[in-house]
Amino acid sequence: MSDILFSREGEWGVVVLNRPEALNALNWGMARAMRAQLIRWMGDPEVRAVLVKAAGEKAFCAGGDIRWLHDEGRRDPRHVCGFFHEEYRLNAAIHHFEKPYVALIDGVVMGGGVGLSVHGDFRVVGDRTLFAMPETGIGLFPDVGGGHFLPRLHDGLGLYYALTGARAKAADCMAAGIATHYVPSEKRAALERDLLALSFGGHPHADIEAALDAHVGDPGAAPINDSRGWIRDLFLGHDRLESLVDHLNAVNSVFAIETAKTLARMSPTSMKITFEQLKRGALLGMDDVMRMEYRIVRRVMEGHDFYEGVRATLIDKDKSPKWRPAALAAVNDDDVAPYFAPLPSNEELELP
C-alpha cells in the first residue's frame, strides 16, 4: 500500500498519511507526492478544500523518518538533505495554499507532523492529541517552519516549547494557539462525514467553520495556563540564550528549577541555534524562514550532535548523549553564526 493516499470526495481533496506502523512518519516520497498533489488541487476548480488525516489511532504524524535520516546522513549528509528540501517546500506550499486546509490531528503530532498541520487554516485536535517539538533533545532544531509559527505564539510559549520539547495535549494546544478547534475523538467520524458532505457556496472557509462549530467540545482546563505566567516572565525579554538560562537558575521556584534541569539535558548547540532561529524568525515571512531553516539543517547534518542524539534516544536508548560541546558556555556566538550563513546560490532552498 502507498505511504500516502489521495482521493476526491465531494468537493474535497483528501490526503491520508498511511504509515500507521511507523506512526505515519513522513518520508521523502510522501513529501514530494503531497506537494505535487496540492499543486494539482490548487489548479482544479472542482476541488474547493483539502482535508488531511491519518491512518490508525496512535498518530497523525510523529515526525520525519529520523532513523533513516540518521543512517543515510552518516553516509551522505548532502544527499539526505534532499529530504528536507522536499519537506520544507511542502511546508511553504501548505502555508500559501489558497483553499481551505483542514488537518484532523488526533494522536501524536511532532516535528514533521506539525509542519503538515500547523500552517493550515484549521487544526482540529482530539482526545488523543499529543504535540511536541522535541528536536533539541536529539541535536536538531524545531524546523518545518517552527521559526515562523513558534515565535508568534503568545507569552513566550513558542520559545518554551522549542527549547524544552514540552508536550501538549488538546487543551494545551488550544490554549497556546497551536490548534484552532477541539472535537472529542468520539465525534471525529461524524465531523468528517459532515465536512465531506458540504456543498460549498461562495465562502468555503465560513462553511467549514460552521461545520466545525457544530461538533466542538470543551477540552477542559489547560495545564499550560498554570505555568503561563512563569513562562512569560522567564522566557521573554532575552537577547541571548545565556541570559534566559541565568534567569532560570536565579529563580527559586519549582517551575524554574525543573525547566533548568530539562534544558541541561538538551544539546547546547541545538539550543543556541533554536534561540537564534526563533529570534530571527519573528521578523521574517514564511518563505525566508524556510530558506533560513534549510541553511541550518544543511550544517546540522554535517555535524555531530544530531547523530549522537538519535543514537542515545532511538538506537542504543541509553539516554546519555555526549554532546559536542557538552556545555552551553562552550558554544559561543561565532560557533552559531555559520549555521545561518547563505549557501551557494545554486544550493539554496527552491521556492515556490
C-alpha positions as CSV (number, residue, x, y, z in Angstrom):
1,M,0.0,0.0,0.0
2,S,1.1,3.5,-0.7
3,D,2.6,5.5,2.2
4,I,0.3,8.4,1.3
5,L,-3.2,8.3,-0.3
6,F,-5.1,10.9,-2.3
7,S,-8.7,10.9,-3.2
8,R,-11.6,13.2,-4.3
9,E,-14.6,13.1,-2.0
10,G,-17.3,15.6,-3.0
11,E,-15.7,19.0,-3.3
12,W,-12.7,17.9,-1.2
13,G,-9.2,16.7,-2.0
14,V,-8.4,14.2,0.8
15,V,-4.9,13.2,2.0
16,V,-4.4,10.1,4.2
17,L,-1.0,9.6,5.8
18,N,-0.8,5.9,5.6
19,R,2.2,4.5,7.6
20,P,0.5,3.7,10.9
21,E,3.1,1.1,11.7
22,A,5.7,3.9,11.7
23,L,3.4,6.4,13.4
24,N,2.8,7.9,10.0
25,A,6.4,9.3,9.9
26,L,7.0,11.4,6.9
27,N,9.4,10.2,4.3
28,W,10.9,11.7,1.1
29,G,8.4,10.2,-1.3
30,M,5.4,11.3,0.8
31,A,6.6,14.9,1.0
32,R,7.2,15.0,-2.8
33,A,3.9,13.4,-3.6
34,M,1.9,15.6,-1.3
35,R,3.3,18.9,-2.6
36,A,2.7,17.8,-6.2
37,Q,-0.9,16.9,-5.3
38,L,-1.5,20.2,-3.6
39,I,-0.4,22.0,-6.7
40,R,-2.7,19.9,-8.8
41,W,-5.6,20.6,-6.5
42,M,-4.8,24.3,-6.3
43,G,-5.4,24.4,-10.1
44,D,-8.5,22.3,-10.1
45,P,-11.7,24.4,-9.7
46,E,-13.7,21.4,-8.6
47,V,-11.6,21.0,-5.5
48,R,-12.7,23.6,-3.0
49,A,-10.9,22.5,0.1
50,V,-8.3,19.9,1.3
51,L,-8.6,17.6,4.3
52,V,-5.6,15.9,5.8
53,K,-6.0,12.9,8.1
54,A,-4.0,9.8,9.2
55,A,-4.5,6.1,9.2
56,G,-4.6,4.4,12.7
57,E,-5.4,5.9,16.1
58,K,-2.0,6.4,17.6
59,A,-0.5,9.2,15.5
60,F,-1.3,11.9,13.0
61,C,2.4,12.1,12.2
62,A,5.2,11.6,14.7
63,G,7.7,13.5,12.5
64,G,10.2,12.7,9.9
65,D,11.8,9.3,9.5
66,I,14.5,10.1,12.0
67,R,16.2,6.7,11.9
68,W,16.5,6.8,8.1
69,L,17.9,10.4,8.3
70,H,20.5,9.2,10.8
71,D,21.6,6.2,8.8
72,E,21.6,7.9,5.4
73,G,23.0,11.2,6.8
74,R,26.1,9.4,8.2
75,R,26.8,8.1,4.7
76,D,26.0,11.2,2.7
77,P,24.8,14.3,4.6
78,R,24.3,16.4,1.5
79,H,22.2,13.7,-0.2
80,V,20.0,13.3,2.8
81,C,19.2,17.0,2.8
82,G,17.2,16.3,-0.3
83,F,14.5,15.1,2.0
84,F,14.5,18.4,3.9
85,H,14.4,20.3,0.6
86,E,11.2,18.5,-0.3
87,E,9.7,18.7,3.2
88,Y,10.4,22.4,3.5
89,R,8.9,23.2,0.1
90,L,5.8,21.3,1.2
91,N,5.6,23.3,4.4
92,A,5.7,26.5,2.4
93,A,3.1,25.2,0.0
94,I,0.7,24.5,2.8
95,H,1.3,27.9,4.3
96,H,0.5,29.6,0.9
97,F,-2.3,27.2,-0.1
98,E,-5.2,29.4,-1.1
99,K,-8.1,27.0,-0.5
100,P,-9.2,25.9,3.0
101,Y,-6.8,23.3,4.5
102,V,-8.1,21.2,7.4
103,A,-5.9,18.9,9.4
104,L,-7.5,16.4,11.7
105,I,-4.9,15.8,14.4
106,D,-5.9,13.1,16.8
107,G,-2.8,11.3,18.0
108,V,0.9,12.0,18.2
109,V,1.9,15.1,16.2
110,M,5.6,16.0,16.4
111,G,8.2,17.6,14.3
112,G,7.4,16.9,10.6
113,G,3.7,16.2,11.6
114,V,3.5,19.7,13.0
115,G,4.7,21.0,9.7
116,L,1.9,19.2,7.9
117,S,-0.8,20.7,10.1
118,V,0.1,23.9,11.9
119,H,0.5,26.0,8.7
120,G,-3.0,25.2,7.6
121,D,-6.2,27.2,8.2
122,F,-7.9,24.7,10.5
123,R,-6.1,22.5,13.0
124,V,-8.6,20.1,14.8
125,V,-7.3,18.3,17.8
126,G,-8.9,15.4,19.6
127,D,-8.6,13.4,22.9
128,R,-5.5,11.5,21.7
129,T,-3.6,14.6,20.5
130,L,0.0,14.9,21.8
131,F,2.0,17.7,20.4
132,A,5.7,18.3,20.8
133,M,8.7,19.8,19.1
134,P,11.4,17.7,20.7
135,E,14.3,18.4,18.4
136,T,16.7,20.0,20.9
137,G,16.8,16.6,22.6
138,I,18.2,14.9,19.5
139,G,20.6,17.5,18.4
140,L,18.3,19.1,15.8
141,F,16.2,22.2,16.0
142,P,12.4,22.8,15.6
143,D,12.3,23.1,11.8
144,V,9.4,22.6,9.4
145,G,8.6,26.3,9.8
146,G,9.0,26.4,13.6
147,G,10.9,29.6,13.1
148,H,7.7,31.1,11.8
149,F,4.9,29.8,14.0
150,L,6.6,29.3,17.3
151,P,7.7,33.0,17.9
152,R,4.2,34.0,17.1
153,L,2.7,32.1,20.0
154,H,1.9,34.5,22.9
155,D,3.6,34.8,26.3
156,G,6.9,33.1,25.3
157,L,5.1,29.7,24.8
158,G,6.8,29.1,21.4
159,L,10.3,29.5,22.8
160,Y,9.4,27.4,25.8
161,Y,8.1,24.5,23.6
162,A,11.0,24.9,21.2
163,L,13.8,24.7,23.9
164,T,12.3,22.2,26.3
165,G,10.4,19.8,23.9
166,A,7.5,20.0,26.4
167,R,4.4,18.0,25.4
168,A,0.9,19.5,24.9
169,K,-2.4,17.6,24.9
170,A,-5.6,19.0,23.3
171,A,-6.4,21.6,26.0
172,D,-2.9,23.0,25.9
173,C,-2.8,23.1,22.1
174,M,-6.0,25.2,22.2
175,A,-4.7,27.5,24.9
176,A,-1.4,28.0,23.1
177,G,-3.0,28.7,19.7
178,I,-1.4,25.6,18.1
179,A,-4.9,24.2,17.4
180,T,-8.0,26.1,16.2
181,H,-10.7,23.6,17.3
182,Y,-11.2,20.7,19.7
183,V,-13.5,17.9,18.7
184,P,-13.9,14.9,21.0
185,S,-12.5,11.8,19.4
186,E,-15.9,10.1,19.6
187,K,-17.3,12.8,17.3
188,R,-14.5,12.6,14.8
189,A,-16.3,10.3,12.4
190,A,-19.4,12.4,12.4
191,L,-17.4,15.6,11.9
192,E,-15.5,14.1,8.9
193,R,-18.8,12.9,7.4
194,D,-20.4,16.4,7.7
195,L,-17.3,18.1,6.3
196,L,-17.1,15.9,3.3
197,A,-20.8,16.3,2.6
198,L,-20.5,20.1,2.4
199,S,-21.6,21.8,-0.8
200,F,-19.6,25.0,-0.7
201,G,-21.1,28.3,-1.6
202,G,-19.1,31.5,-2.1
203,H,-17.4,31.3,1.3
204,P,-15.9,27.9,1.9
205,H,-13.9,29.0,4.9
206,A,-17.1,30.1,6.7
207,D,-18.9,26.9,5.7
208,I,-16.1,24.8,7.2
209,E,-16.1,27.0,10.4
210,A,-19.8,26.4,10.8
211,A,-19.4,22.6,10.4
212,L,-16.6,22.5,12.9
213,D,-18.6,24.7,15.4
214,A,-21.4,22.1,15.3
215,H,-19.0,19.4,16.7
216,V,-16.6,21.3,19.0
217,G,-16.4,20.4,22.7
218,D,-14.7,21.6,25.8
219,P,-11.2,20.2,26.2
220,G,-11.1,21.1,29.9
221,A,-8.6,23.1,31.8
222,A,-5.2,23.7,30.1
223,P,-2.3,22.8,32.4
224,I,-0.1,25.2,30.5
225,N,-2.1,28.1,31.8
226,D,-0.9,27.2,35.3
227,S,2.7,27.9,34.1
228,R,1.9,30.6,31.7
229,G,2.9,33.5,34.0
230,W,6.2,31.8,34.8
231,I,6.9,31.2,31.1
232,R,6.2,34.8,30.2
233,D,8.4,36.1,33.0
234,L,11.3,33.7,32.4
235,F,11.4,33.3,28.6
236,L,10.6,36.7,27.3
237,G,12.9,39.7,27.1
238,H,16.3,38.0,26.5
239,D,18.7,38.8,23.7
240,R,20.8,35.7,24.3
241,L,20.1,32.2,25.5
242,E,22.6,32.5,28.3
243,S,20.6,35.3,29.8
244,L,17.5,33.1,29.8
245,V,19.3,30.2,31.4
246,D,20.9,32.6,34.0
247,H,17.4,33.8,34.8
248,L,16.1,30.3,35.3
249,N,19.0,29.4,37.6
250,A,18.4,32.5,39.7
251,V,14.7,32.0,40.4
252,N,13.8,29.7,43.3
253,S,10.6,28.2,42.0
254,V,9.7,24.6,41.2
255,F,8.9,25.6,37.6
256,A,12.2,27.4,37.1
257,I,14.3,24.6,38.7
258,E,12.6,21.8,36.7
259,T,12.9,23.8,33.5
260,A,16.6,24.5,34.0
261,K,17.1,20.7,34.6
262,T,15.3,20.0,31.3
263,L,17.5,22.4,29.4
264,A,20.6,21.0,30.9
265,R,19.8,17.7,29.1
266,M,19.5,19.2,25.7
267,S,22.2,19.8,23.0
268,P,23.8,23.1,23.9
269,T,24.4,23.8,20.2
270,S,20.8,23.0,19.3
271,M,19.5,25.3,21.9
272,K,21.7,28.1,20.8
273,I,20.6,27.5,17.2
274,T,17.0,27.4,18.2
275,F,17.1,30.6,20.2
276,E,18.6,32.4,17.2
277,Q,16.2,30.7,14.8
278,L,13.1,32.0,16.7
279,K,14.7,35.4,17.3
280,R,15.2,35.9,13.6
281,G,12.1,34.1,12.5
282,A,9.9,36.5,14.5
283,L,10.9,39.2,11.9
284,L,10.7,37.0,8.7
285,G,8.0,35.8,6.4
286,M,7.4,32.1,5.9
287,D,9.5,31.7,2.8
288,D,12.5,33.4,4.3
289,V,12.1,31.3,7.4
290,M,12.2,28.1,5.3
291,R,15.3,29.3,3.5
292,M,16.9,30.0,6.8
293,E,16.0,26.6,8.2
294,Y,17.3,24.8,5.1
295,R,20.7,26.6,5.6
296,I,20.7,25.5,9.2
297,V,19.8,21.8,8.5
298,R,22.5,21.5,5.9
299,R,25.1,22.4,8.5
300,V,23.4,20.3,11.3
301,M,23.5,17.2,9.1
302,E,27.3,17.7,8.6
303,G,27.9,17.9,12.4
304,H,27.9,15.7,15.4
305,D,25.0,16.3,17.8
306,F,22.2,15.0,15.6
307,Y,23.7,11.6,15.1
308,E,24.7,11.4,18.8
309,G,21.2,12.5,19.9
310,V,19.5,9.8,17.7
311,R,21.9,7.2,18.9
312,A,21.2,7.9,22.5
313,T,17.4,8.2,22.0
314,L,16.5,5.7,19.4
315,I,19.4,3.3,18.7
316,D,21.2,2.5,22.0
317,K,18.5,4.1,24.0
318,D,20.9,4.9,26.9
319,K,19.5,8.5,27.1
320,S,23.1,9.7,27.7
321,P,24.1,11.7,24.7
322,K,27.7,13.0,24.6
323,W,27.1,16.5,23.1
324,R,30.0,18.4,21.5
325,P,30.4,20.9,23.0
326,A,28.9,19.5,26.2
327,A,28.3,22.8,28.0
328,L,26.4,25.9,26.9
329,A,29.3,28.1,28.0
330,A,31.5,26.4,25.3
331,V,29.2,27.4,22.5
332,N,29.8,31.0,21.5
333,D,28.0,33.2,19.0
334,D,30.8,32.7,16.5
335,D,30.1,29.0,16.5
336,V,26.4,29.5,15.7
337,A,26.7,32.2,13.0
338,P,27.8,29.8,10.3
339,Y,24.6,27.8,10.6
340,F,22.7,30.8,9.3
341,A,25.1,31.9,6.5
342,P,23.8,31.7,2.9
343,L,24.5,28.7,0.8
344,P,25.9,28.9,-2.7
345,S,23.1,30.3,-4.8
346,N,22.6,27.0,-6.7
347,E,22.2,25.1,-3.3
348,E,19.6,27.4,-1.6
349,L,16.1,26.1,-1.0
350,E,14.0,26.5,-4.2
351,L,10.7,28.3,-3.6
352,P,7.9,28.2,-4.6
